[in-house]
Amino acid sequence: MSQTDPNKLKAALCCVGALAIWLGVTALFIGFRVEHVVLAVLIAVLFFASNPTRRLIVALVPFFLFGISYDWMNLCPNYNVNPVDVADLYNAEKRIFGIAYGGAMLTPNEFWALHTQPWLDVLCGIFYLCWVPVPIFFGLWLYFRGQKASYLHFALVFLLVNLLGFSFYYVHPAAPPWYVANHGFEAVPGTLGEVAGLGAFDRITGLNIFDGLYARNSNVFAALPSLHSAYTLVAFIYSLRSRCGLGWKIALGIITVGIWFTAVYTSHHYIIDVLGGIACALVGFLLFEYALMRIPAFNHFIARYVAYIKG
């Protein structure tokens, strides 16, 4: 899309202003990490390098906002807003999905903790590593295959699902299954993250990937809904709505179900959490496609957005 100099100047000012606000708030209230600086430099370089790279950066804004909103939840931890559900969620899981075993009633997480298998540990670790990279890769595939409208709808629904999930974390903070196994039913603010069953993948492979990821998690009371269970489901839905080959549909379907199983098998989520994540994905999709897109002003905004990234 051709642009006049004033439009280019406006776009440049918006980019610089947005980066300044993001970095300023992060520096003041959270603290810089190396990845903040690297990402800011990469965005600036690509935005000003050429028209195609500028359009790519603008197209990726929903994913940038996802990352920033996740990071900014550290500004006000959810356990400071509402009481944390530890025992009620555990008891509900046992009541609804409990498994009778050895004379006791176990949650599915507790049952699988007694029946782990090395091959399942590795397979589940692979599935869980897909939760964000695969949806992003799918989105980029849509973008570079020329399906810009499908890409943008997918990216914005991905962002909307995250915002819905993050909001619920504040409405109903909830502890994951591994927290109960390690700490009991008392919620202790500031408890560090835990790899739980994913630690087996690290031990078997020697990669220590999950240990590095979960060691940074300063808020463990964000189990319901399971957004791990939502991301690839959103990608799967848009693989059905876009011009994708059967391979994408099958792969995303398998990965999605694999992540659902892994969430429970590794004690990172209850089945209730997984169902909450599925509901979050479906609500986000329906809200965007069948409510927001019927608002003329919003529909017009999306049309202009698609036109811009098409160039």
Phi, psi and omega per residue, in radians:
M1 nan 2.199 3.120
S2 -1.279 2.552 -3.105
Q3 -2.330 2.519 3.039
T4 -1.360 2.853 3.127
D5 -1.012 -0.732 3.093
P6 -1.030 -0.672 3.118
N7 -1.158 -0.685 3.107
K8 -1.150 -0.695 3.118
L9 -1.132 -0.719 3.118
K10 -1.094 -0.746 3.124
A11 -1.111 -0.712 3.128
A12 -1.111 -0.755 3.131
L13 -1.130 -0.673 3.102
C14 -1.097 -0.744 3.139
C15 -1.109 -0.876 -3.119
V16 -1.110 -0.730 3.138
G17 -1.109 -0.765 3.139
A18 -1.122 -0.743 3.107
L19 -1.107 -0.704 -3.128
A20 -1.124 -0.755 3.125
I21 -1.119 -0.820 -3.141
W22 -1.030 -0.908 -3.094
L23 -1.169 -0.635 -3.135
G24 -1.130 -0.865 3.131
V25 -1.099 -0.750 -3.135
T26 -1.087 -0.781 -3.121
A27 -1.129 -0.702 -3.071
L28 -1.293 -0.676 -2.952
F29 -1.991 -0.296 -3.098
I30 -2.105 -0.804 -3.098
G31 1.901 2.403 -3.131
F32 -1.216 2.505 2.896
R33 -2.146 2.847 -3.084
V34 -0.987 -0.692 -3.081
E35 -1.146 -0.471 3.080
H36 -1.080 -0.841 -3.114
V37 -1.158 -0.785 -3.127
V38 -1.055 -0.784 -3.121
L39 -1.160 -0.723 3.140
A40 -1.087 -0.762 3.122
V41 -1.124 -0.748 -3.130
L42 -1.091 -0.772 3.129
I43 -1.062 -0.807 -3.102
A44 -1.117 -0.773 -3.117
V45 -1.084 -0.846 -3.111
L46 -1.188 -0.601 -3.124
F47 -1.137 -0.685 -3.061
F48 -1.695 -0.084 -3.050
A49 -1.243 -0.817 -3.071
S50 -2.866 2.937 3.105
N51 -1.108 -0.774 3.117
P52 -1.073 -0.741 -3.131
T53 -1.249 -0.543 3.072
R54 -1.126 -0.751 3.126
R55 -1.120 -0.637 3.108
L56 -1.108 -0.779 3.134
I57 -1.085 -0.743 3.114
V58 -1.119 -0.665 3.115
A59 -1.135 -0.554 -3.091
L60 -1.481 0.007 -3.118
V61 -0.917 -0.755 3.119
P62 -0.993 -0.658 3.133
F63 -1.278 -0.621 3.052
F64 -1.095 -0.748 3.140
L65 -1.136 -0.610 3.053
F66 -1.038 -0.879 -3.124
G67 -1.105 -0.724 -3.133
I68 -1.163 -0.764 -3.123
S69 -1.137 -0.629 3.075
Y70 -1.122 -0.794 -3.134
D71 -1.120 -0.701 -3.058
W72 -1.315 -0.140 3.019
M73 -1.107 -0.327 3.071
N74 -1.216 -0.270 3.102
L75 -1.087 -0.636 3.140
C76 -2.554 1.629 -3.131
P77 -0.976 2.489 -3.052
N78 -1.136 -0.445 3.133
Y79 -1.255 -0.162 3.024
N80 -1.549 -0.116 -3.068
V81 -1.779 -0.790 -3.127
N82 -2.443 2.757 3.113
P83 -1.072 2.584 -3.119
V84 -1.540 2.286 3.074
D85 -1.484 1.971 3.084
V86 -2.017 -1.082 -3.047
A87 -1.282 -0.729 -3.064
D88 -1.080 -0.732 -3.140
L89 -1.176 -0.735 3.099
Y90 -1.044 -0.816 -3.117
N91 -1.186 -0.630 3.088
A92 -1.129 -0.729 3.101
E93 -1.063 -0.771 -3.129
K94 -1.169 -0.663 -3.115
R95 -1.202 -0.697 -3.058
I96 -1.513 -0.751 -3.007
F97 -2.081 0.221 -3.068
G98 -1.020 2.602 -3.131
I99 -2.089 2.156 3.098
A100 -1.321 2.142 -3.087
Y101 -2.696 2.232 3.085
G102 1.057 0.576 3.116
G103 1.407 0.115 3.135
A104 -2.300 2.847 3.066
M105 -1.765 2.112 -3.083
L106 -1.973 2.642 2.929
T107 -1.272 2.747 3.081
P108 -0.953 -0.609 3.101
N109 -1.073 -0.792 -3.137
E110 -1.146 -0.653 3.103
F111 -1.093 -0.826 -3.103
W112 -1.224 -0.498 3.091
A113 -1.098 -0.425 3.096
L114 -1.592 -0.085 -3.055
H115 -2.322 0.694 3.124
T116 -1.264 2.667 3.079
Q117 -2.363 2.397 -3.125
P118 -0.937 -0.715 -3.113
W119 -1.173 -0.597 3.072
L120 -1.237 -0.644 3.118
D121 -1.035 -0.763 -3.125
V122 -1.229 -0.812 -3.120
L123 -1.073 -0.761 -3.129
C124 -1.162 -0.639 3.082
G125 -1.073 -0.716 3.104
I126 -1.106 -0.778 3.105
F127 -1.017 -0.784 -3.057
Y128 -1.234 -0.428 3.081
L129 -1.244 -0.237 -3.094
C130 -1.513 -0.163 -2.857
W131 -1.042 -0.673 3.071
V132 -1.844 -0.787 -3.096
P133 -0.997 -0.732 -3.088
V134 -1.154 -0.819 3.065
P135 -1.034 -0.702 3.125
I136 -1.144 -0.759 3.120
F137 -1.090 -0.702 3.097
F138 -1.074 -0.765 3.117
G139 -1.070 -0.773 3.116
L140 -1.128 -0.625 3.085
W141 -1.054 -0.803 3.098
L142 -1.042 -0.771 -3.084
Y143 -1.079 -0.876 -3.056
F144 -1.386 -0.217 3.017
R145 -1.531 0.082 3.072
G146 1.519 0.102 3.125
Q147 -1.640 1.116 -3.015
K148 -1.129 -0.704 -3.138
A149 -1.136 -0.791 3.111
S150 -1.088 -0.725 3.098
Y151 -1.009 -0.850 -3.048
L152 -1.153 -0.717 3.089
H153 -1.059 -0.801 3.121
F154 -1.057 -0.834 -3.088
A155 -1.096 -0.705 -3.120
L156 -1.268 -0.614 3.060
V157 -1.185 -0.695 3.057
F158 -0.967 -0.812 3.112
L159 -1.130 -0.784 -3.113
L160 -1.078 -0.739 3.113
V161 -1.055 -0.717 3.090
N162 -1.093 -0.787 -3.118
L163 -1.125 -0.651 3.068
L164 -1.118 -0.802 3.139
G165 -1.124 -0.786 3.131
F166 -1.061 -0.693 3.128
S167 -1.089 -0.731 -3.133
F168 -1.171 -0.516 3.081
Y169 -1.013 -0.579 3.133
Y170 -1.436 -0.567 3.108
V171 -1.225 -0.694 -3.054
H172 -2.478 1.332 3.055
P173 -1.007 2.399 -3.073
A174 -2.495 2.466 -3.136
A175 -1.517 2.541 3.090
P176 -1.383 2.911 -3.131
P177 -1.010 -0.689 -3.106
W178 -1.116 -0.472 3.133
Y179 -1.133 -0.757 3.113
V180 -1.098 -0.750 -3.130
A181 -1.101 -0.604 -3.065
N182 -1.650 -0.544 -2.965
H183 -2.214 -0.072 -3.123
G184 1.418 -2.699 -2.985
F185 -1.786 0.130 3.095
E186 -1.688 2.175 3.137
A187 -1.388 2.113 -3.140
V188 -1.961 1.860 3.132
P189 -0.984 2.464 3.099
G190 1.509 0.040 3.083
T191 -1.038 2.334 -3.098
L192 -1.308 2.777 3.128
G193 -1.170 2.876 -3.049
E194 -2.483 2.403 3.141
V195 -1.286 -0.411 -3.118
A196 0.905 -2.310 -3.061
G197 -1.155 -0.302 3.121
L198 -1.253 -0.239 3.098
G199 -1.088 -0.470 3.118
A200 -1.114 -0.654 3.092
F201 -1.072 -0.785 3.125
D202 -1.078 -0.745 -3.109
R203 -1.175 -0.740 -3.094
I204 -1.210 -0.734 -3.078
T205 -1.564 -0.363 -3.081
G206 1.259 0.300 -3.061
L207 -1.560 -0.489 -3.126
N208 0.962 0.610 3.140
I209 -1.220 -0.877 -3.059
F210 -1.237 -0.560 3.083
D211 -1.050 -0.727 3.111
G212 -1.189 -0.603 -3.124
L213 -1.272 -0.850 -3.020
Y214 -1.443 -0.281 3.089
A215 -1.124 -0.424 -3.112
R216 -1.528 -0.168 -3.049
N217 -1.334 1.826 -3.078
S218 -1.571 -0.134 3.113
N219 -2.241 1.779 -3.065
V220 -1.585 -0.095 -3.058
F221 -1.617 0.905 -3.137
A222 -2.379 0.961 -3.066
A223 -1.625 -0.439 -3.061
L224 -2.124 2.050 0.037
P225 -1.418 2.824 3.063
S226 -1.430 1.776 3.119
L227 -1.260 -0.366 2.981
H228 -0.951 -0.652 -3.083
S229 -1.377 -0.196 -3.058
A230 -1.668 -0.630 -2.925
Y231 -1.058 -0.975 -3.100
T232 -1.258 -0.363 3.032
L233 -1.143 -0.731 3.073
V234 -1.065 -0.759 3.108
A235 -1.086 -0.724 3.131
F236 -1.074 -0.758 3.123
I237 -1.014 -0.763 -3.102
Y238 -1.368 -0.321 2.994
S239 -1.200 -0.514 3.097
L240 -1.355 -0.466 -3.078
R241 -1.627 -0.204 -3.098
S242 -1.987 3.119 -3.123
R243 -1.499 1.388 -3.141
C244 -2.040 2.576 3.086
G245 -1.264 2.921 -3.138
L246 -1.057 -0.537 -3.119
G247 -1.044 -0.775 3.106
W248 -1.076 -0.782 -3.097
K249 -1.087 -0.799 -3.132
I250 -1.144 -0.806 -3.108
A251 -1.080 -0.814 -3.130
L252 -1.168 -0.634 3.096
G253 -1.106 -0.798 -3.141
I254 -1.138 -0.797 -3.126
I255 -1.091 -0.708 -3.132
T256 -1.068 -0.871 3.128
V257 -1.131 -0.659 3.113
G258 -1.083 -0.692 3.110
I259 -1.184 -0.692 3.093
W260 -1.016 -0.813 3.140
F261 -1.141 -0.765 -3.110
T262 -1.051 -0.711 -3.128
A263 -0.972 -0.679 -3.142
V264 -1.440 -0.781 -3.094
Y265 -1.019 -0.661 -3.085
T266 -1.616 0.091 3.120
S267 1.135 0.485 3.048
H268 -1.558 -0.391 3.129
H269 -2.608 2.665 2.949
Y270 -1.437 2.889 3.028
I271 -1.057 -0.629 3.087
I272 -1.019 -0.716 3.118
D273 -1.099 -0.753 -3.132
V274 -1.091 -0.793 3.102
L275 -1.089 -0.634 3.064
G276 -1.102 -0.686 3.099
G277 -1.150 -0.715 3.089
I278 -1.083 -0.774 3.118
A279 -1.090 -0.697 3.139
C280 -1.083 -0.745 3.127
A281 -1.105 -0.771 -3.110
L282 -1.197 -0.722 3.113
V283 -1.100 -0.771 3.130
G284 -1.064 -0.767 3.128
F285 -1.100 -0.865 -3.111
L286 -1.146 -0.694 3.137
L287 -1.087 -0.753 -3.109
F288 -1.233 -0.917 -2.990
E289 -1.329 -0.549 -2.998
Y290 -2.033 0.041 3.055
A291 -2.199 -1.098 -3.091
L292 -1.104 -0.725 -3.101
M293 -1.209 -0.187 3.079
R294 -1.610 -0.041 3.050
I295 -1.514 2.054 -3.035
P296 -0.920 -0.782 -3.109
A297 -1.115 -0.709 3.138
F298 -1.211 -0.743 3.113
N299 -1.046 -0.710 3.116
H300 -1.132 -0.711 3.099
F301 -1.056 -0.781 -3.139
I302 -1.117 -0.701 3.122
A303 -1.084 -0.732 3.109
R304 -1.175 -0.675 3.112
Y305 -1.073 -0.828 3.130
V306 -1.078 -0.754 3.137
A307 -1.061 -0.682 -3.135
Y308 -1.127 -0.853 -3.056
I309 -1.303 -0.308 3.049
K310 -1.282 -0.547 3.121
G311 1.437 nan nan
